[in-house]
Amino acid sequence: MPHSFEQQLTERADFRDFIDQFDSVAVWSANESGLSYMSPAFEEIFGRPVEDILDDMSVFIEAAHPDDRDRVVAVMEDRDDRLRNGESYQMESRIIRPDGTLRWIEARMLPLHGDSGEVSEVVGVTIDITDRKCTELELERQNERLERFANILSHDLRNPLTTAKGYLDLATDKYSHKYLDVVDQALTRIEEIITDVLTLSRIGKAAETTETVDLEAAAKEAWLIVDEQRGRLETMDDLGAIEADRSLVGQLFENAFRNAIEHGSTGSRPVTDDSVEHGSQDVTVRVGPLEEANGFYVADDGVGIPESEHEQVFEAGYSTSEKGTGYGLLIIKEIVDAHGWDVRITDSETDGVRLEVTDVAVAE
């Protein structure tokens, strides 16, 4: 007959010593009669002696934060039913230690099946996740501040910008002066920066849901949206499909294409049947699959980027063009990070720029 979890802990001193080393992870076991074992880490987490919880399981309820207490009570009341049904559970909650400090814990319970197949005992792990939760909550606060900032950009800045552009159009209709052109360029640049910053602020939320995305179709659609007359796009038929957020993949291609055109030079590659053409052939952009890793590349035959700058291209403000906002490649990096991919810049076969996206989730 197999030993119970408590017996294993008692009889195997090495296993017991191993468990006792953890300060922020309490291991415990229980049966229908109540709690049978709790590791010493309980005292570190709850600030109370192990004997307290072994004598009276209501200590769990007493320690629970008032806003979480009802949930804790419900879980404890369902304990026997969960035990009989062999159910497991996981719950995050807050506790208040005797000294008044607040801690976040995560409790997990798993059933143990005996020879007869019935559950006679459960084992559990209670983990102190305070540091992780503090990080999560701070990130939520930062995201809320970023959302408010995005709203300011979207409304409080765009409204006066629209007004300024409207009056500029009226002035341009009546007068012709190079200074008005400079003002128009400045307002257009402000509008582009606002658009890029708004995009950055919304990438994280957009990447929470994914779907199957055909890369060739996404690249061609993005090229049409860019609508540049200074280049052409070549795509390979075997690009395949990936699991990603469709809109963000489109944004990635748009930014990569604009970067190639804005920083490119005149190319001389001949037109092929699979080219998507838009007028003159100033720069050729090619999208293809990576042979050595799950991913794809976007390459051009432009002037390239010095190898010494390959690492800094993804930083905010980096641009080799006076017309660039300096956020294009940063947005690509944020989109890649949001999906858990990797990206790097290298030289293309034609001495232009080659952007490689790797570790992509390939659609089955």
C-alpha positions as CSV (number, residue, x, y, z in Angstrom):
1,M,0.0,0.0,0.0
2,P,1.5,3.4,-1.0
3,H,2.5,5.8,1.7
4,S,0.6,9.0,2.1
5,F,2.3,12.3,1.2
6,E,2.8,13.1,4.9
7,Q,4.4,9.7,5.5
8,Q,6.8,10.2,2.6
9,L,7.8,13.6,4.0
10,T,8.4,12.0,7.4
11,E,10.2,8.9,6.3
12,R,12.3,10.5,3.6
13,A,14.4,12.9,5.5
14,D,16.1,14.1,2.3
15,F,12.8,15.1,0.7
16,R,11.7,16.8,3.9
17,D,15.0,18.7,4.1
18,F,14.6,19.8,0.4
19,I,11.1,21.2,1.0
20,D,12.2,23.0,4.2
21,Q,14.7,25.0,2.2
22,F,12.0,27.1,0.5
23,D,11.2,30.4,2.2
24,S,8.4,31.6,-0.1
25,V,6.8,28.3,-1.1
26,A,4.8,26.4,1.5
27,V,4.0,22.8,0.8
28,W,1.0,21.2,2.6
29,S,-1.3,18.2,2.5
30,A,-4.8,17.6,3.7
31,N,-7.6,15.0,3.9
32,E,-11.2,15.0,4.9
33,S,-10.3,15.4,8.5
34,G,-8.3,18.6,7.8
35,L,-4.8,19.8,7.3
36,S,-2.2,17.0,8.0
37,Y,1.1,18.7,7.1
38,M,2.4,22.3,6.5
39,S,6.0,23.1,5.7
40,P,7.9,25.7,7.7
41,A,7.6,28.3,4.9
42,F,4.1,29.0,6.1
43,E,5.5,31.1,9.0
44,E,7.7,33.1,6.5
45,I,4.7,33.8,4.3
46,F,1.9,34.3,6.9
47,G,3.9,35.5,9.8
48,R,2.4,32.9,12.1
49,P,3.7,29.6,13.5
50,V,2.9,26.5,11.6
51,E,1.2,25.2,14.7
52,D,-1.5,27.8,14.3
53,I,-2.7,26.5,11.0
54,L,-2.4,22.8,12.0
55,D,-4.6,23.5,15.0
56,D,-7.2,25.5,13.2
57,M,-7.6,25.9,9.4
58,S,-9.7,29.0,10.0
59,V,-6.4,30.9,10.2
60,F,-6.6,31.0,6.4
61,I,-9.8,32.9,6.6
62,E,-8.6,35.2,9.4
63,A,-5.5,36.1,7.4
64,A,-7.4,36.8,4.2
65,H,-7.8,40.4,3.0
66,P,-11.4,41.5,3.7
67,D,-12.0,42.0,-0.1
68,D,-10.9,38.4,-0.8
69,R,-12.3,36.7,2.3
70,D,-15.6,35.5,0.6
71,R,-13.6,33.7,-2.1
72,V,-11.4,32.0,0.4
73,V,-14.4,30.9,2.5
74,A,-16.1,29.5,-0.6
75,V,-13.0,27.5,-1.6
76,M,-12.7,26.1,1.9
77,E,-16.3,25.2,2.1
78,D,-16.0,23.3,-1.2
79,R,-12.8,21.5,-0.1
80,D,-14.5,18.2,0.8
81,D,-16.5,18.1,-2.5
82,R,-13.3,18.9,-4.4
83,L,-11.5,16.2,-2.6
84,R,-14.2,13.6,-3.4
85,N,-14.4,14.7,-7.0
86,G,-10.6,14.8,-7.5
87,E,-10.7,18.4,-8.6
88,S,-7.8,20.8,-8.6
89,Y,-7.8,24.5,-8.2
90,Q,-5.7,27.6,-8.4
91,M,-6.4,30.9,-6.7
92,E,-4.7,34.2,-6.1
93,S,-5.6,36.2,-3.1
94,R,-4.2,38.7,-0.5
95,I,-3.4,38.1,3.1
96,I,-2.7,40.5,6.0
97,R,0.1,39.4,8.3
98,P,-0.2,40.0,12.1
99,D,2.3,43.0,11.7
100,G,-0.2,44.6,9.2
101,T,1.8,44.0,6.0
102,L,-0.1,42.9,3.0
103,R,1.1,39.9,0.9
104,W,-0.1,38.3,-2.3
105,I,-0.3,34.5,-2.4
106,E,-1.1,31.9,-5.0
107,A,-2.6,28.6,-3.7
108,R,-2.7,25.4,-5.8
109,M,-4.3,22.1,-4.8
110,L,-3.9,18.8,-6.6
111,P,-5.7,15.5,-5.7
112,L,-3.8,12.3,-4.9
113,H,-5.4,9.1,-6.1
114,G,-5.1,5.9,-4.0
115,D,-5.0,2.3,-5.2
116,S,-8.8,2.2,-5.5
117,G,-8.8,5.2,-7.7
118,E,-10.5,7.4,-5.2
119,V,-9.0,10.6,-3.9
120,S,-8.0,10.2,-0.3
121,E,-5.7,13.2,0.1
122,V,-4.7,16.4,-1.6
123,V,-1.4,18.2,-1.7
124,G,-1.0,21.9,-2.1
125,V,1.5,24.6,-2.7
126,T,1.1,28.2,-1.4
127,I,3.5,30.6,-3.0
128,D,4.3,34.2,-2.0
129,I,3.8,36.1,-5.3
130,T,4.0,39.6,-3.8
131,D,6.9,40.8,-5.9
132,R,5.3,39.5,-9.1
133,K,1.9,41.1,-8.3
134,C,3.6,44.4,-7.4
135,T,5.3,44.4,-10.8
136,E,2.0,43.5,-12.6
137,L,0.1,46.3,-10.7
138,E,2.7,48.8,-11.5
139,L,2.6,47.8,-15.2
140,E,-1.2,48.2,-15.1
141,R,-0.8,51.7,-13.7
142,Q,1.8,52.5,-16.4
143,N,-0.6,51.2,-19.1
144,E,-3.4,53.4,-17.6
145,R,-1.1,56.4,-17.8
146,L,-0.1,55.5,-21.3
147,E,-3.8,55.2,-22.3
148,R,-4.5,58.6,-20.9
149,F,-1.5,60.0,-22.7
150,A,-2.8,58.4,-25.9
151,N,-6.2,60.0,-25.4
152,I,-4.5,63.4,-25.1
153,L,-2.6,62.8,-28.3
154,S,-5.7,61.6,-30.1
155,H,-8.0,64.4,-29.1
156,D,-6.3,67.3,-27.3
157,L,-3.5,67.6,-29.8
158,R,-5.1,66.4,-33.0
159,N,-8.0,68.9,-32.8
160,P,-5.8,72.0,-32.8
161,L,-3.6,70.4,-35.3
162,T,-6.5,69.9,-37.7
163,T,-7.5,73.5,-37.1
164,A,-4.0,74.7,-37.9
165,K,-3.9,72.6,-41.1
166,G,-7.3,73.9,-42.2
167,Y,-6.2,77.6,-41.8
168,L,-2.9,76.8,-43.6
169,D,-4.9,75.4,-46.5
170,L,-6.8,78.6,-46.7
171,A,-3.6,80.7,-46.6
172,T,-2.0,78.5,-49.2
173,D,-5.0,79.0,-51.6
174,K,-4.6,82.7,-51.3
175,Y,-0.8,83.1,-51.0
176,S,2.2,81.2,-52.3
177,H,5.3,81.3,-50.2
178,K,8.1,78.8,-49.3
179,Y,7.5,79.5,-45.6
180,L,4.0,78.1,-45.9
181,D,5.5,74.9,-47.3
182,V,7.8,74.7,-44.3
183,V,4.8,75.1,-42.0
184,D,2.9,72.4,-43.9
185,Q,5.9,70.0,-43.6
186,A,6.2,70.7,-39.9
187,L,2.5,70.1,-39.3
188,T,2.6,66.9,-41.3
189,R,5.6,65.7,-39.3
190,I,3.7,66.4,-36.0
191,E,0.7,64.4,-37.3
192,E,3.0,61.4,-38.3
193,I,4.6,61.5,-34.8
194,I,1.2,61.5,-33.1
195,T,0.1,58.5,-35.3
196,D,3.3,56.6,-34.4
197,V,3.1,57.3,-30.7
198,L,-0.6,56.2,-30.7
199,T,0.4,53.0,-32.5
200,L,3.1,52.3,-29.8
201,S,0.6,52.8,-27.0
202,R,-1.8,50.2,-28.4
203,I,0.5,47.4,-29.5
204,G,0.3,45.5,-26.2
205,K,-3.4,45.3,-26.1
206,A,-3.7,44.4,-29.8
207,A,-1.3,41.4,-29.5
208,E,-3.5,39.7,-26.9
209,T,-5.5,37.9,-29.6
210,T,-4.1,36.1,-32.6
211,E,-5.3,34.4,-35.7
212,T,-3.8,32.7,-38.8
213,V,-2.3,35.3,-41.0
214,D,-1.2,34.7,-44.6
215,L,2.2,36.5,-44.9
216,E,2.1,37.1,-48.7
217,A,-1.4,38.6,-48.6
218,A,-0.5,40.7,-45.5
219,A,2.6,42.1,-47.3
220,K,0.8,42.9,-50.5
221,E,-2.0,44.6,-48.6
222,A,0.5,46.7,-46.6
223,W,2.3,47.8,-49.7
224,L,-1.0,49.0,-51.2
225,I,-1.7,51.0,-48.0
226,V,1.8,52.5,-48.1
227,D,1.0,53.5,-51.7
228,E,4.5,54.6,-52.6
229,Q,5.4,55.6,-56.1
230,R,9.1,55.1,-55.6
231,G,9.5,51.4,-55.5
232,R,8.2,47.9,-56.1
233,L,7.5,44.9,-54.0
234,E,8.5,41.3,-54.6
235,T,7.1,38.5,-52.6
236,M,7.8,34.8,-52.6
237,D,5.0,32.3,-53.0
238,D,6.1,30.1,-50.1
239,L,5.9,32.6,-47.3
240,G,3.3,30.5,-45.6
241,A,1.1,31.6,-42.6
242,I,1.7,32.5,-39.0
243,E,-0.2,32.9,-35.8
244,A,-0.3,36.6,-35.0
245,D,-2.4,39.7,-34.7
246,R,-3.4,40.5,-38.3
247,S,-3.4,44.3,-37.8
248,L,0.0,44.3,-36.1
249,V,1.6,42.2,-38.9
250,G,0.2,44.7,-41.4
251,Q,1.7,47.6,-39.3
252,L,5.0,45.8,-39.2
253,F,5.1,45.4,-43.0
254,E,4.0,49.0,-43.5
255,N,6.7,50.4,-41.3
256,A,9.4,48.1,-42.9
257,F,8.3,49.2,-46.4
258,R,8.2,52.9,-45.5
259,N,11.7,52.6,-43.9
260,A,13.0,50.9,-47.0
261,I,11.7,53.6,-49.3
262,E,12.5,56.6,-47.2
263,H,16.1,55.5,-46.6
264,G,16.6,53.7,-50.0
265,S,18.3,54.6,-53.2
266,T,17.6,54.0,-56.9
267,G,17.6,50.3,-57.6
268,S,18.2,48.5,-60.9
269,R,16.7,45.1,-60.4
270,P,14.5,44.1,-63.4
271,V,10.8,43.8,-63.1
272,T,9.5,40.2,-62.5
273,D,6.0,38.6,-62.9
274,D,5.4,38.4,-59.2
275,S,6.2,42.1,-58.6
276,V,3.6,44.5,-57.3
277,E,4.4,47.7,-59.1
278,H,3.9,51.3,-58.3
279,G,5.5,53.4,-60.9
280,S,9.2,54.1,-60.9
281,Q,11.8,51.6,-59.6
282,D,13.7,53.7,-57.1
283,V,13.9,50.8,-54.6
284,T,13.0,47.1,-54.7
285,V,11.7,45.5,-51.5
286,R,11.6,41.7,-51.2
287,V,9.8,39.6,-48.6
288,G,10.8,36.0,-48.2
289,P,10.9,33.1,-45.7
290,L,14.0,32.4,-43.6
291,E,15.6,29.0,-44.3
292,E,17.3,28.5,-40.9
293,A,14.5,29.6,-38.6
294,N,10.8,30.0,-38.4
295,G,10.4,33.6,-39.6
296,F,10.6,35.9,-42.6
297,Y,12.7,38.8,-43.9
298,V,12.1,42.1,-45.5
299,A,15.1,43.2,-47.7
300,D,15.8,46.2,-49.9
301,D,18.4,47.3,-52.4
302,G,18.9,50.7,-50.8
303,V,21.9,52.3,-49.2
304,G,21.9,50.1,-46.1
305,I,22.7,50.9,-42.5
306,P,26.3,50.9,-41.1
307,E,27.0,47.7,-39.1
308,S,27.9,49.9,-36.1
309,E,24.4,51.2,-36.0
310,H,22.5,47.9,-36.3
311,E,21.8,47.7,-32.6
312,Q,20.6,51.3,-32.1
313,V,18.2,51.3,-35.1
314,F,15.4,50.1,-32.8
315,E,15.8,53.0,-30.3
316,A,13.3,55.8,-30.2
317,G,14.3,58.7,-32.4
318,Y,16.7,56.8,-34.7
319,S,16.4,57.8,-38.3
320,T,18.8,58.3,-41.2
321,S,16.2,60.5,-43.0
322,E,15.2,64.0,-42.2
323,K,11.6,63.1,-43.0
324,G,11.5,60.1,-40.7
325,T,9.8,60.3,-37.3
326,G,12.4,58.0,-35.7
327,Y,9.6,55.6,-34.4
328,G,9.2,53.3,-37.4
329,L,11.7,50.6,-36.4
330,L,10.9,51.0,-32.8
331,I,7.3,50.2,-33.6
332,I,8.5,47.1,-35.4
333,K,10.5,46.0,-32.4
334,E,7.5,46.6,-30.1
335,I,5.3,44.5,-32.4
336,V,7.9,41.7,-32.4
337,D,8.3,41.8,-28.6
338,A,4.5,41.7,-28.1
339,H,4.4,38.4,-30.0
340,G,7.4,36.9,-28.3
341,W,9.5,36.9,-31.5
342,D,13.0,38.2,-32.2
343,V,14.2,40.8,-34.8
344,R,17.5,41.9,-36.1
345,I,19.0,44.2,-38.8
346,T,21.6,42.9,-41.2
347,D,22.8,43.6,-44.7
348,S,20.9,42.4,-47.7
349,E,22.5,40.7,-50.7
350,T,22.3,44.0,-52.6
351,D,24.0,45.9,-49.7
352,G,20.7,47.3,-48.6
353,V,18.9,46.6,-45.3
354,R,17.6,43.2,-44.4
355,L,15.2,43.0,-41.5
356,E,14.8,39.4,-40.1
357,V,12.0,38.3,-37.8
358,T,12.6,34.9,-36.2
359,D,11.0,32.5,-33.7
360,V,7.6,33.2,-35.2
361,A,4.7,30.9,-34.4
362,V,4.0,29.1,-37.7
363,A,0.3,28.3,-38.4
364,E,-0.4,24.6,-38.7
